[in-house]
């Protein structure tokens, strides 16, 4: 019997996602679950508005090229790390937690797996951490996999 049937996983390629990918792959396979992989990019419309109307044509071209490159990299990552699972890929723009909540409801997910964002360095403590924000806003269990995962441990008995 499967515990989970629809698993959503948010992959952030700017962090080290390989540990998250391995966990998701194993859990989805063990549960014979449908896997929905989500990648959320910056909100290009908001960026265009901040750039102003005079430069919007040039900025839009740059953003479109960046979006396409981002999608290509994500799809290549999915092919490499999730071969054999036939996941659904969702590419979205905006706030991570808002997009994830939509995907969770759209696919009736019963588990979400997300990597923790780095808290190292000056910028790590300043930025919003989607893994923390989603925990309090979702109706389903959340598994947070640390990006600097280490399973090596020696018990002190």
KEBA-364190 format. One line per field, with one value per residue (C-alpha): residue in one letter; x, y, z. Coordinates in nm, 3 decimals, padded with zeros to 5 digits, always signed. Layout:
! residues N
dolum (A ...)
X (X ...)
Y (Y ...)
Z (Z ...)
***
This chain:
! residues 157
dolum (X X X X X X X X X X X X X X X X X X X X X X X X X X X X X X X X X X X X X X X X X X X X X X X X X X X X X X X X X X X X X X X X X X X X X X X X X X X X X X X X X X X X X X X X X X X X X X X X X X X X X X X X X X X X X X X X X X X X X X X X X X X X X X X X X X X X X X X X X X X X X X X X X X X X X X X X X X X X X)
X (+00.000 +00.126 +00.137 +00.160 -00.001 +00.081 +00.411 +00.506 +00.872 +01.012 +01.357 +01.581 +01.876 +02.066 +02.112 +02.252 +01.941 +02.094 +02.014 +01.656 +01.629 +01.753 +01.507 +01.218 +01.311 +01.330 +01.007 +00.810 +00.934 +00.870 +00.516 +00.449 +00.340 +00.280 +00.558 +00.505 +00.830 +00.801 +01.050 +00.957 +01.143 +01.131 +00.815 +00.912 +00.608 +00.711 +01.064 +00.928 +00.717 +01.019 +01.226 +00.981 +00.808 +01.101 +01.326 +01.058 +01.113 +01.483 +01.435 +01.152 +01.381 +01.646 +01.394 +01.243 +01.589 +01.668 +01.335 +01.400 +01.753 +01.621 +01.352 +01.606 +01.840 +01.554 +01.424 +01.776 +01.807 +01.475 +01.575 +01.903 +01.776 +01.422 +01.454 +01.196 +00.946 +00.770 +00.717 +00.489 +00.695 +00.547 +00.737 +00.599 +00.689 +00.626 +00.653 +00.757 +00.507 +00.214 +00.297 +00.347 +00.012 -00.157 +00.020 -00.061 -00.432 -00.427 -00.274 -00.433 -00.087 -00.048 +00.322 +00.554 +00.931 +01.144 +01.509 +01.605 +01.760 +02.108 +02.134 +02.507 +02.665 +02.520 +02.252 +02.126 +01.983 +01.829 +01.619 +01.281 +01.301 +01.022 +01.066 +00.979 +00.692 +00.523 +00.513 +00.263 +00.050 -00.009 -00.263 -00.028 +00.293 +00.616 +00.953 +01.245 +01.575 +01.883 +02.098 +02.412 +02.273 +02.499 +02.365 +02.693 +02.640 +02.796 +02.569 +02.708 +02.603)
Y (+00.000 +00.345 +00.624 +00.899 +00.908 +01.259 +01.414 +01.772 +01.865 +02.213 +02.208 +02.515 +02.477 +02.764 +02.554 +02.199 +02.002 +01.655 +01.535 +01.658 +01.486 +01.155 +01.166 +01.251 +00.981 +00.715 +00.817 +00.844 +00.503 +00.334 +00.471 +00.429 +00.792 +01.045 +01.302 +01.669 +01.864 +02.240 +02.509 +02.866 +03.151 +03.522 +03.707 +03.857 +04.084 +04.251 +04.293 +04.455 +04.696 +04.798 +04.847 +05.104 +05.130 +05.285 +04.982 +04.714 +04.583 +04.518 +04.392 +04.165 +04.007 +03.946 +03.800 +03.575 +03.444 +03.386 +03.208 +02.975 +02.894 +02.832 +02.595 +02.405 +02.360 +02.244 +01.995 +01.853 +01.818 +01.635 +01.393 +01.316 +01.272 +01.140 +00.896 +00.621 +00.810 +01.011 +01.318 +01.609 +01.927 +02.260 +02.577 +02.883 +03.243 +03.437 +03.378 +03.021 +02.955 +03.098 +02.886 +02.573 +02.615 +02.638 +02.324 +02.133 +02.203 +02.153 +01.804 +01.705 +01.644 +01.462 +01.542 +01.825 +01.789 +02.100 +02.180 +02.419 +02.737 +02.819 +03.032 +03.074 +03.413 +03.761 +03.712 +03.378 +03.536 +03.831 +03.653 +03.489 +03.113 +02.938 +02.614 +02.793 +02.989 +02.689 +02.488 +02.723 +02.773 +02.423 +02.157 +01.863 +01.728 +01.901 +01.727 +01.968 +01.823 +02.022 +02.132 +02.037 +01.694 +01.453 +01.119 +01.016 +00.992 +00.788 +00.742 +00.819 +00.510)
Z (+00.000 -00.091 +00.163 -00.101 -00.443 -00.571 -00.469 -00.552 -00.547 -00.593 -00.748 -00.717 -00.952 -00.790 -00.476 -00.467 -00.567 -00.612 -00.258 -00.295 -00.633 -00.493 -00.201 -00.430 -00.679 -00.407 -00.232 -00.557 -00.673 -00.334 -00.323 -00.696 -00.676 -00.949 -00.935 -01.011 -01.041 -01.003 -01.092 -01.004 -01.173 -01.100 -01.200 -01.537 -01.551 -01.225 -01.359 -01.677 -01.475 -01.269 -01.586 -01.722 -02.058 -02.247 -02.206 -02.187 -02.543 -02.490 -02.134 -02.251 -02.511 -02.247 -02.004 -02.271 -02.364 -01.997 -01.943 -02.239 -02.119 -01.767 -01.899 -02.110 -01.814 -01.591 -01.847 -01.894 -01.516 -01.497 -01.776 -01.604 -01.245 -01.291 -01.581 -01.558 -01.343 -01.616 -01.396 -01.477 -01.511 -01.405 -01.491 -01.315 -01.236 -00.920 -00.546 -00.475 -00.199 -00.398 -00.702 -00.493 -00.318 -00.660 -00.785 -00.466 -00.514 -00.892 -00.864 -00.528 -00.385 -00.056 +00.006 -00.087 -00.084 -00.097 -00.040 +00.232 +00.103 +00.218 +00.529 +00.500 +00.445 +00.458 +00.192 +00.325 +00.637 +00.452 +00.192 +00.224 +00.266 +00.072 +00.267 +00.591 +00.437 +00.276 +00.600 +00.764 +00.454 +00.319 +00.406 +00.339 +00.496 +00.396 +00.380 +00.385 +00.267 +00.368 +00.076 +00.268 +00.357 +00.540 +00.654 +00.812 +01.184 +01.461 +01.761 +02.108 +02.304)
***
